[in-house]
Amino acid sequence: MKGILHRMFGRNTEVSVLLLAAASLIVPLSGQAARFDNLHTVVVKADLTAEDPLEVGTQAAMAELLVRLTGRRGVQNDPVVFPVLESASRFVEQWGYQTADEMVLTFDALAVESELRRLNLPLWGAERPLTLMWVVYDTGNGRRQLLGPAPTEEAGITDRLAFLRESIEDTAAERGLPTLLPVLDEEDQAALSAADVWAGSNDRIEAASRRYGADAILIGRIRSAGGANAARWSLLTGDNFRERRGTVRDGIDWLADTYAQQFVVSGSIQRRKILVSEVNSFDDYGRVLAFMEKQSLIESVSVDEVIDDAILLSVRVRGDARVLQRAMRLGNVLRPVPPPLTPQASIADAYFRVAR
Protein backbone atom coordinates (compact mmCIF):
# COMPACT_ATOMS: atom_id res chain seq x y z
CA MET A 1 0.00 0.00 0.00
CA LYS A 2 3.04 2.21 -0.41
CA GLY A 3 2.05 5.71 -1.43
CA ILE A 4 -1.65 5.20 -0.79
CA LEU A 5 -2.03 8.58 0.95
CA HIS A 6 -0.30 10.41 -1.87
CA ARG A 7 -2.46 8.69 -4.46
CA MET A 8 -5.66 9.45 -2.56
CA PHE A 9 -4.89 12.98 -1.39
CA GLY A 10 -2.08 14.16 -3.64
CA ARG A 11 -0.36 17.11 -2.03
CA ASN A 12 -3.55 18.87 -1.02
CA THR A 13 -2.76 19.53 2.62
CA GLU A 14 -6.15 21.11 3.36
CA VAL A 15 -8.02 17.98 2.27
CA SER A 16 -5.47 15.80 4.04
CA VAL A 17 -5.98 17.59 7.35
CA LEU A 18 -9.76 17.21 7.15
CA LEU A 19 -9.57 13.52 6.31
CA LEU A 20 -6.96 12.95 8.99
CA ALA A 21 -9.22 14.52 11.58
CA ALA A 22 -12.11 12.33 10.42
CA ALA A 23 -9.97 9.21 10.49
CA SER A 24 -8.86 9.94 14.04
CA LEU A 25 -12.49 9.79 15.20
CA ILE A 26 -12.93 6.17 14.16
CA VAL A 27 -9.49 4.69 14.80
CA PRO A 28 -9.15 3.05 18.25
CA LEU A 29 -6.43 4.54 20.38
CA SER A 30 -4.26 1.45 20.63
CA GLY A 31 -0.58 1.50 21.50
CA GLN A 32 -0.75 4.78 23.38
CA ALA A 33 1.87 5.73 25.91
CA ALA A 34 0.52 5.21 29.41
CA ARG A 35 -1.39 8.08 30.98
CA PHE A 36 -1.61 8.71 34.69
CA ASP A 37 -5.23 9.75 34.39
CA ASN A 38 -5.69 10.84 38.01
CA LEU A 39 -2.58 12.98 37.93
CA HIS A 40 -4.30 15.94 39.59
CA THR A 41 -6.18 13.88 42.19
CA VAL A 42 -4.35 13.25 45.46
CA VAL A 43 -5.22 11.12 48.49
CA VAL A 44 -3.71 12.23 51.83
CA LYS A 45 -4.08 11.27 55.46
CA ALA A 46 -6.37 13.68 57.25
CA ASP A 47 -4.94 15.35 60.35
CA LEU A 48 -8.08 15.22 62.48
CA THR A 49 -6.26 16.86 65.39
CA ALA A 50 -5.57 20.03 63.41
CA GLU A 51 -7.62 23.17 63.95
CA ASP A 52 -8.56 23.13 60.25
CA PRO A 53 -8.08 19.60 58.84
CA LEU A 54 -9.21 20.69 55.37
CA GLU A 55 -6.60 23.43 55.08
CA VAL A 56 -3.83 21.16 56.36
CA GLY A 57 -4.91 18.36 54.04
CA THR A 58 -5.17 20.70 51.05
CA GLN A 59 -1.64 21.98 51.53
CA ALA A 60 -0.30 18.45 51.99
CA ALA A 61 -2.07 17.34 48.81
CA MET A 62 -0.74 20.32 46.88
CA ALA A 63 2.80 19.53 48.06
CA GLU A 64 2.44 15.98 46.69
CA LEU A 65 0.95 17.28 43.45
CA LEU A 66 3.88 19.66 42.94
CA VAL A 67 6.31 16.74 43.24
CA ARG A 68 4.28 14.79 40.68
CA LEU A 69 4.09 17.64 38.20
CA THR A 70 7.66 18.93 38.44
CA GLY A 71 9.37 15.58 38.98
CA ARG A 72 11.37 17.20 41.79
CA ARG A 73 11.47 15.67 45.25
CA GLY A 74 11.52 18.42 47.85
CA VAL A 75 10.07 21.05 45.51
CA GLN A 76 7.60 21.94 48.29
CA ASN A 77 10.57 23.37 50.22
CA ASP A 78 11.47 25.79 47.43
CA PRO A 79 10.43 29.33 48.46
CA VAL A 80 9.15 30.00 44.96
CA VAL A 81 6.21 27.63 45.53
CA PHE A 82 5.29 28.86 49.02
CA PRO A 83 2.54 31.15 47.65
CA VAL A 84 1.05 28.18 45.76
CA LEU A 85 1.01 26.06 48.92
CA GLU A 86 -0.43 28.86 51.05
CA SER A 87 -3.25 29.45 48.57
CA ALA A 88 -3.73 25.79 47.63
CA SER A 89 -7.47 25.92 48.37
CA ARG A 90 -8.09 28.21 45.39
CA PHE A 91 -6.97 25.44 43.03
CA VAL A 92 -9.31 22.77 44.49
CA GLU A 93 -12.10 21.57 42.20
CA GLN A 94 -13.59 19.00 44.58
CA TRP A 95 -12.74 17.19 47.77
CA GLY A 96 -14.13 14.64 50.17
CA TYR A 97 -13.28 11.85 52.58
CA GLN A 98 -12.33 8.53 51.02
CA THR A 99 -12.27 6.89 54.47
CA ALA A 100 -12.65 8.26 57.97
CA ASP A 101 -9.06 9.49 57.99
CA GLU A 102 -8.23 9.87 54.27
CA MET A 103 -9.02 12.91 52.18
CA VAL A 104 -9.18 12.90 48.38
CA LEU A 105 -8.73 16.20 46.56
CA THR A 106 -8.87 17.03 42.86
CA PHE A 107 -7.13 20.18 41.66
CA ASP A 108 -7.79 22.32 38.60
CA ALA A 109 -5.22 20.97 36.14
CA LEU A 110 -5.11 23.99 33.84
CA ALA A 111 -4.84 26.49 36.71
CA VAL A 112 -2.07 24.61 38.53
CA GLU A 113 -0.01 23.99 35.41
CA SER A 114 -0.45 27.59 34.28
CA GLU A 115 0.86 28.73 37.66
CA LEU A 116 3.90 26.44 37.38
CA ARG A 117 4.69 27.84 33.94
CA ARG A 118 4.33 31.38 35.30
CA LEU A 119 6.88 30.51 37.99
CA ASN A 120 9.22 29.05 35.33
CA LEU A 121 9.06 25.62 36.97
CA PRO A 122 9.45 22.42 34.93
CA LEU A 123 6.36 20.42 34.05
CA TRP A 124 5.80 16.70 33.52
CA GLY A 125 2.60 15.79 31.69
CA ALA A 126 0.25 12.86 32.18
CA GLU A 127 1.92 10.73 29.47
CA ARG A 128 4.58 8.74 31.27
CA PRO A 129 6.49 5.52 30.62
CA LEU A 130 4.58 2.40 31.58
CA THR A 131 6.79 0.27 33.83
CA LEU A 132 6.40 -3.47 34.33
CA MET A 133 7.73 -4.54 37.74
CA TRP A 134 9.16 -7.99 38.42
CA VAL A 135 9.65 -8.03 42.19
CA VAL A 136 10.97 -11.01 44.18
CA TYR A 137 10.61 -11.19 47.94
CA ASP A 138 13.15 -13.29 49.87
CA THR A 139 11.70 -14.50 53.16
CA GLY A 140 15.14 -15.32 54.58
CA ASN A 141 14.45 -19.03 54.99
CA GLY A 142 15.20 -20.14 51.46
CA ARG A 143 11.82 -19.22 49.96
CA ARG A 144 11.43 -16.57 47.27
CA GLN A 145 8.12 -15.35 45.93
CA LEU A 146 7.26 -13.23 42.88
CA LEU A 147 4.94 -10.33 43.59
CA GLY A 148 1.71 -10.39 41.60
CA PRO A 149 -1.42 -8.21 41.48
CA ALA A 150 -3.36 -10.50 43.86
CA PRO A 151 -2.38 -11.92 47.27
CA THR A 152 -0.60 -15.26 47.20
CA GLU A 153 -2.18 -18.16 49.04
CA GLU A 154 1.13 -19.39 50.40
CA ALA A 155 0.89 -19.64 54.18
CA GLY A 156 2.98 -17.27 56.26
CA ILE A 157 3.88 -14.86 53.49
CA THR A 158 0.54 -13.37 52.40
CA ASP A 159 0.55 -10.43 54.81
CA ARG A 160 4.15 -9.49 54.04
CA LEU A 161 3.54 -9.56 50.30
CA ALA A 162 0.35 -7.54 50.66
CA PHE A 163 2.23 -4.91 52.68
CA LEU A 164 5.02 -4.84 50.07
CA ARG A 165 2.53 -4.50 47.24
CA GLU A 166 0.74 -1.66 49.01
CA SER A 167 4.02 0.16 49.71
CA ILE A 168 5.08 -0.03 46.06
CA GLU A 169 1.68 1.01 44.72
CA ASP A 170 1.34 3.91 47.17
CA THR A 171 4.79 5.28 46.37
CA ALA A 172 4.19 4.93 42.63
CA ALA A 173 0.90 6.83 43.03
CA GLU A 174 2.62 9.59 45.01
CA ARG A 175 5.07 10.09 42.15
CA GLY A 176 2.47 9.72 39.41
CA LEU A 177 3.96 6.58 37.85
CA PRO A 178 1.89 4.18 35.70
CA THR A 179 3.05 0.71 36.75
CA LEU A 180 1.84 -2.87 36.49
CA LEU A 181 2.72 -6.20 38.03
CA PRO A 182 2.80 -9.44 36.03
CA VAL A 183 -0.38 -11.51 36.28
CA LEU A 184 1.69 -14.61 37.11
CA ASP A 185 -0.59 -16.89 35.11
CA GLU A 186 0.53 -20.15 33.50
CA GLU A 187 2.26 -18.30 30.67
CA ASP A 188 4.31 -16.20 33.10
CA GLN A 189 5.16 -19.19 35.27
CA ALA A 190 6.34 -21.19 32.26
CA ALA A 191 8.50 -18.32 31.04
CA LEU A 192 10.07 -17.11 34.27
CA SER A 193 10.64 -18.16 37.89
CA ALA A 194 11.47 -16.25 41.06
CA ALA A 195 14.96 -17.77 40.82
CA ASP A 196 15.40 -16.33 37.31
CA VAL A 197 14.48 -12.84 38.49
CA TRP A 198 16.67 -13.06 41.58
CA ALA A 199 19.61 -14.23 39.46
CA GLY A 200 19.18 -11.34 37.03
CA SER A 201 18.46 -13.44 33.94
CA ASN A 202 17.73 -10.37 31.85
CA ASP A 203 17.18 -12.21 28.57
CA ARG A 204 14.46 -14.36 30.11
CA ILE A 205 12.96 -11.36 31.93
CA GLU A 206 12.76 -9.36 28.70
CA ALA A 207 11.25 -12.30 26.81
CA ALA A 208 8.58 -12.83 29.48
CA SER A 209 7.83 -9.08 29.52
CA ARG A 210 7.04 -8.65 25.82
CA ARG A 211 3.42 -9.66 26.21
CA TYR A 212 2.81 -6.63 28.46
CA GLY A 213 3.99 -3.96 26.00
CA ALA A 214 5.60 -1.83 28.73
CA ASP A 215 8.11 0.94 28.02
CA ALA A 216 10.50 -0.20 30.75
CA ILE A 217 11.11 -3.05 33.18
CA LEU A 218 11.94 -2.53 36.86
CA ILE A 219 13.37 -5.55 38.66
CA GLY A 220 13.33 -5.64 42.46
CA ARG A 221 15.03 -8.17 44.74
CA ILE A 222 13.91 -7.53 48.31
CA ARG A 223 15.12 -9.23 51.47
CA SER A 224 12.89 -9.62 54.50
CA ALA A 225 15.67 -8.45 56.83
CA GLY A 226 14.92 -4.83 55.96
CA GLY A 227 17.39 -2.01 56.43
CA ALA A 228 18.78 0.70 54.18
CA ASN A 229 20.04 -1.76 51.57
CA ALA A 230 17.28 -4.36 51.74
CA ALA A 231 16.41 -3.99 48.05
CA ARG A 232 18.45 -4.26 44.88
CA TRP A 233 16.82 -2.57 41.91
CA SER A 234 17.56 -2.89 38.19
CA LEU A 235 16.02 -0.81 35.40
CA LEU A 236 15.83 -2.02 31.81
CA THR A 237 14.89 0.58 29.20
CA GLY A 238 15.66 -0.61 25.69
CA ASP A 239 19.39 -1.26 25.52
CA ASN A 240 20.08 0.61 28.77
CA PHE A 241 20.63 -1.18 32.07
CA ARG A 242 21.28 0.44 35.44
CA GLU A 243 21.18 -0.65 39.07
CA ARG A 244 21.03 0.73 42.59
CA ARG A 245 20.49 -0.44 46.16
CA GLY A 246 18.25 1.02 48.80
CA THR A 247 14.88 0.61 50.43
CA VAL A 248 11.63 -0.26 48.69
CA ARG A 249 10.73 3.42 48.50
CA ASP A 250 14.19 4.32 47.20
CA GLY A 251 13.64 2.11 44.17
CA ILE A 252 10.37 3.78 43.15
CA ASP A 253 11.73 7.26 43.81
CA TRP A 254 14.81 6.40 41.74
CA LEU A 255 12.54 5.29 38.90
CA ALA A 256 10.54 8.53 39.04
CA ASP A 257 13.68 10.68 39.25
CA THR A 258 15.15 8.86 36.22
CA TYR A 259 12.04 9.49 34.14
CA ALA A 260 11.75 13.09 35.28
CA GLN A 261 15.24 13.85 34.02
CA GLN A 262 14.18 12.61 30.59
CA PHE A 263 10.62 13.88 30.21
CA VAL A 264 10.16 17.04 32.28
CA VAL A 265 9.82 20.10 30.04
CA SER A 266 10.34 23.80 30.62
CA GLY A 267 10.87 26.95 28.62
CA SER A 268 8.98 28.59 25.80
CA ILE A 269 6.98 26.95 23.04
CA GLN A 270 8.96 26.05 19.92
CA ARG A 271 7.89 24.94 16.46
CA ARG A 272 9.28 21.65 15.17
CA LYS A 273 8.85 19.63 11.98
CA ILE A 274 8.36 15.86 12.18
CA LEU A 275 8.39 13.50 9.19
CA VAL A 276 6.55 10.22 9.73
CA SER A 277 7.06 7.54 7.06
CA GLU A 278 5.40 4.18 6.31
CA VAL A 279 1.94 5.71 6.66
CA ASN A 280 0.29 3.08 4.50
CA SER A 281 -3.40 3.27 5.42
CA PHE A 282 -6.19 5.34 6.94
CA ASP A 283 -5.57 3.47 10.21
CA ASP A 284 -1.92 4.54 10.24
CA TYR A 285 -2.92 8.10 9.42
CA GLY A 286 -5.44 8.27 12.27
CA ARG A 287 -3.14 6.52 14.77
CA VAL A 288 -0.38 9.06 14.22
CA LEU A 289 -2.63 12.09 14.68
CA ALA A 290 -4.43 10.63 17.70
CA PHE A 291 -1.09 9.83 19.34
CA MET A 292 0.34 13.30 18.70
CA GLU A 293 -2.75 15.10 19.96
CA LYS A 294 -2.66 13.14 23.22
CA GLN A 295 0.85 14.33 24.11
CA SER A 296 0.65 17.07 26.75
CA LEU A 297 4.00 18.59 25.75
CA ILE A 298 2.58 19.28 22.26
CA GLU A 299 0.44 22.43 22.14
CA SER A 300 -0.79 21.85 18.59
CA VAL A 301 -0.15 19.65 15.56
CA SER A 302 -0.99 20.17 11.89
CA VAL A 303 -0.20 18.43 8.62
CA ASP A 304 2.02 20.44 6.30
CA GLU A 305 2.34 18.01 3.44
CA VAL A 306 1.78 14.45 2.26
CA ILE A 307 4.86 13.04 0.50
CA ASP A 308 4.30 9.59 -0.98
CA ASP A 309 3.87 7.33 2.08
CA ALA A 310 5.01 10.00 4.56
CA ILE A 311 3.39 12.96 6.29
CA LEU A 312 5.20 16.11 7.33
CA LEU A 313 3.83 17.45 10.63
CA SER A 314 4.28 20.87 12.15
CA VAL A 315 4.09 20.82 15.96
CA ARG A 316 4.23 23.52 18.60
CA VAL A 317 6.00 21.89 21.51
CA ARG A 318 7.33 22.70 24.95
CA GLY A 319 10.83 21.44 25.66
CA ASP A 320 13.85 20.71 23.52
CA ALA A 321 14.24 18.22 20.68
CA ARG A 322 15.61 15.51 22.98
CA VAL A 323 12.48 15.49 25.15
CA LEU A 324 10.31 15.36 22.04
CA GLN A 325 12.30 12.40 20.70
CA ARG A 326 11.91 10.49 23.99
CA ALA A 327 8.20 11.21 24.26
CA MET A 328 7.54 10.03 20.72
CA ARG A 329 9.10 6.67 21.53
CA LEU A 330 6.62 5.88 24.30
CA GLY A 331 3.85 3.46 23.52
CA ASN A 332 3.87 1.53 20.28
CA VAL A 333 2.97 4.10 17.65
CA LEU A 334 6.22 5.58 16.30
CA ARG A 335 9.78 4.36 15.91
CA PRO A 336 12.76 6.70 15.32
CA VAL A 337 14.58 6.39 12.00
CA PRO A 338 17.62 8.16 10.53
CA PRO A 339 17.03 11.03 8.08
CA PRO A 340 16.42 9.74 4.55
CA LEU A 341 19.15 10.12 1.93
CA THR A 342 16.92 12.33 -0.20
CA PRO A 343 15.96 16.01 -0.38
CA GLN A 344 13.51 15.20 2.46
CA ALA A 345 16.50 15.00 4.80
CA SER A 346 16.50 18.75 5.30
CA ILE A 347 12.81 19.38 5.80
CA ALA A 348 12.32 18.02 9.33
CA ASP A 349 13.82 18.17 12.82
CA ALA A 350 12.95 14.56 13.68
CA TYR A 351 12.14 11.42 11.71
CA PHE A 352 9.95 8.46 12.62
CA ARG A 353 8.10 5.59 11.00
CA VAL A 354 4.82 3.99 12.02
CA ALA A 355 5.43 1.04 14.33
CA ARG A 356 4.20 -2.40 13.30
N, C-alpha and C positions, 0 to 999 in steps of 0.2 A: 504493500500500500504506500510505497515511497512516493512522496510528492502529492499525496491526496489532497492536502489542504491547499496547496498552490493551484492544483487543477480545479478545485471547487471554488476557491475564493479569488484566485489570481493574486494581485498585489493590492487589492482594494481593502485598505486597513479599516475603513469605516464599517464595511459589511462584515469584516472579520471580527471586529470587536462586538458587534451586535450578536452574531452567531455564537461567539465564544461565551457571551453572557448567558444566552439561552441554553447552551450546552451545559453550563455549570449548574443550572437548575435541576437537571435530570440525572447528572452523574453522581453516584454515591461517593461520599467522601471517604474512600478507603485509603489506607497507607499514610494517614496523616501523622505528623509528629504528635506526641502526647501533649495533651493540654491539662493543666491543673485547673479544672473548671471552678473550683471554690477558692481561687487564689485570694480573693478579697473578703472571705469569710473566715473568722478566727474563733476558736473555742479556747476559753481561759478559765482557770479556777476562780471562783468568786470569793473575794475576801469579805465574808459576812460579818467580820468584826470591825470593819472600817466604818467611818461615819457616813460615807457615801459609797457603797459597794459598786454602784453603776459607774461612777466617775473613775474609781480605781481600776475597775475591770476594763473600761474603755481605753484608758491609757496603756494598760498592759497589753491589750489586744492590738493597739496601734503600734506599740513597740515591736511586737512579733511581726506585724504586717510590713513594717519598714525593713526588717531583716529579709523577709521573703522577696520584697520588691527590688531592693538594692543589691541583694546577694552579700551584704556586708554584716558579719557578726559584730555586735557592739555598736552598730550605727546609732542606736538609741542613746548612746552616751556622747554623741557628737553635738556640740552646742547649736549647730545650724538647724537641727531638727527639734530642738526644745519647743519652739512655738507650735509645731505640728502636734507634739505630744500634749501640750497644755490645752490645745483647742481641739483635741481628738473628737469630742462629741459632735462637732459641726460636720464631720465627715460620715457620721453613722446613718445608714439607711434604715436598718432595722436591728432589733436585738431582742433577746429573750433568754430564758433559762432552759438549758438542755436537760440538766438534772438539778437536784436541789442545790448543788454547789458548783455547777458549771454554767458559765454564760457563753452564749454564741452571738457574735456581732458580725454584721455585714456592712462593709464600708463602701462609699461611693467610689467606684473604680476610676472614673474619669477625673473626679475632683482630686483624689489623692495623687494620681499619677501626674496631673497637671501641676500640682504643688511641688512634687519632686523635681520636675523639669525646671520649674521656676527657681528652685534652689540649686540648680546645676548638679543634682545628684544622679548617679547612674540608675538605670531602670532595666529590670528583667521581666519580660513578658510572660504570658501564660503558657506559651509553647516551650516545652522543656524536654530534654532527653528522657526517654522511657528506660528505666533501669531494671533489669532482671536480677534478682538477688538469690544466689545460692549460698545458704548459710548453714554451717554444720555446728552443732553444739556437742562438746565433749563433756560427758558427765564426770570424768575423772576416775571411773572404774572400768575403763575399757570399752564403754559403749559410746557410740557417736550417732547422732540423729540429725537428718536433714529437716530444716524448717520449712513447713508448707503452710498454705492458707487456712487450714483447719487443724484443730488440736489433734495430736496423735493419741492413740489409745494405749500406748505403752505405759505400763504401770510405773509410777514413781518419777516420771519425767514430764507428764502433761502440764502441771502447774508451772514448771520452770520454762518450758517452751512457750506457753501462753504469755508469761511475763516478758520473755525475750521478744516475741512477736509484737506485743503491745508497745514495748520500748522502741523498737525499730520503726513501727508505723507512726507512732506519735512524733518522733523526731523528724521523720520524713515529711509529715504534715506541717510541722513547725517551719521547715525550710521550703515548703512548697515543691516537693519532689514527687513526680509520678513514678511509682515503683510497683513491682509485682513479684510475687513469690511463685515458684513452680508449683503446678498442681499435684505433682508426685503421683501421677497415675501409673498405669502399667507401662506406658511408653517411656516415661521419665525413669522409672525404676530399672527398665531394661537397658537404658542408655547410660545411666550414671548412678554411682553409689556414693554414700557418705564418705567412704574411704577414698574414692577418686577425687572428691572435692577437697578433702583434707590434704591429700598428697599434692594438690595443685596440678592435676592432669588437665591442662588448659585445652588441649585438642579435643578431649572428650567433653569438657564443659561447653566449649563453643559449639560442638556438634549437637549436643542435647538442647542448646539454647535457641537454635535456629527456628524452631517451631513457634517461638514466642514473638519474633519480630522486634525485639527490643533494640534500642540504640547503643546500649552498653550493658556490661555484665559486672556486677559487684559480687565478689566472693568473700565470705566471712568465715573465719575459723575461730570459734569462741570456746574458751575453757571455763568450766564451772567455778574454778578457784577465784575468779574475779581479779580485781586489782587494775592498776593503770595500764598494764600491757596484756590484758586478758584476751584481747582480740587481735587477730592478724587479718588485715584487709588487702584485697587485690582488686584492681580495677582494669577491666579489659574494654578498650574502646577502639575498634578496628584493629590496626596493627600496633597500637600503643598498649603497654603494660606497665603498671606502677603499683607499688605496695607501701603500706605503712602499718604501724602497730599503735594500739591505744585501747580505749574503752569501746563499748558498743556505740555510744553517742559520738565518739570521736570519728568513727568510720563514716557515719551518715553526714556529719558536719564536713568532713574532708571531701566527700562526694559533692555536696552542695557548693563548697568553696571552689572545687575544681571546675564545675560547670559555670559558676558565676564568672570566673576569670575568662571564660570563652564566649559567653553569651550576653553578658550585661552590656547595655549600650548607653551612650551618653553623647552629648554634643548636638550640633544642628542637623537639620534634615539635608540630605544630599541626594542628587539624582544619579542613578546608575542604570546601565544598559545590561540586560541579560539575554543571551541567545540560548534557546532551548531547542535541541535537535531531536530527531527520531519521533516527531509528533505525527503519528501515522493514522490517526483516527479521531472522530469526534470525542470519544472517551478520553483519549490522551489530551486533547485540547481542553476539555472541561476539567480534567484532573489538575492540570498545571495551573489554570486560573484559580480554581477553588483552593488549592494549596497556597498559592501566593497571597490570596486575599485573607487567609486565616492567620498570616504571620503578623504578630503585633508590632514588630519592628518596621514593617512596611506600611507607610502612610497611604500610598496609592499605587496602583499598577495599571498600565495600559499597554495595548498592543501597537507597536510602531509599524511592523511590517511582517508579512508572511513570505518566507524565502524557501521555496521547495518544501522540504519536510521539517522546516525549522520556523520558530516564531521569535521575533526580536521584541523584547519587553522593555518598557521604560518604567522604572520604579523610583518612588521617592522613599528613602530609607533613612532610619536613624542608626548611627554607628558606622564603623569603617568597613572596608571591603572584606576583611578577614571574618568579622562577625557575620556578615551576610553569607559568605561561603559556608561557614559552619552551620548556620540556621537552615540553609537550603539542603543540607545533607541529612537532616533529621527526617524520620519517617521513611517511607519507601516510595517517594514520588520522583525525585531527581537524583542524578548521579553526576559528579563533576567530570568534565572531559577537558583535554588540552585545547587551545585555540586551533581552529582548522587551518590548514595550509592553503588558504584561498583568500581572496579580498575580504571575506567575512571576518578575518582575524583581527581587523582593526575597528570593527564596528561595536564591540561590546566590552564590558569590564569583567564579565564572568561568563563561563560557558558550562552548560549542563546538557544532559540527555534525559529523556524519560526513562525511568527505571522499569525493568520487566520482572 
